[in-house]
């Protein structure tokens, strides 16, 4: 049996987890989720969790990337924490 991430990768999809800032309620999470799913071409699925302040996005890398996902979230007034290594 394959894990969800293995299945996503094998179908040409990628999964990204983004740390979101600026959410104050569950409606904020719903707004971000709706934006990612309906307004960003190439997003296959998105789940935003207000409690953990994270968005998990499954997408087609030939159509969208992390920078585009971040821009979409920032356009509606929220932030994305960029992890520096």
HELIX and SHEET records of a PDB file:
HELIX    1   1 UNK A    4  UNK A   10  1                                   7    
HELIX    2   2 UNK A   26  UNK A   39  1                                  14    
HELIX    3   3 UNK A   66  UNK A   75  1                                  10    
SHEET    1   A 4 UNK A  43  UNK A  49  0                                        
SHEET    2   A 4 UNK A  54  UNK A  60 -1                                        
SHEET    3   A 4 UNK A  13  UNK A  21 -1                                        
SHEET    4   A 4 UNK A  79  UNK A  81 -1                                        
END                                                                             
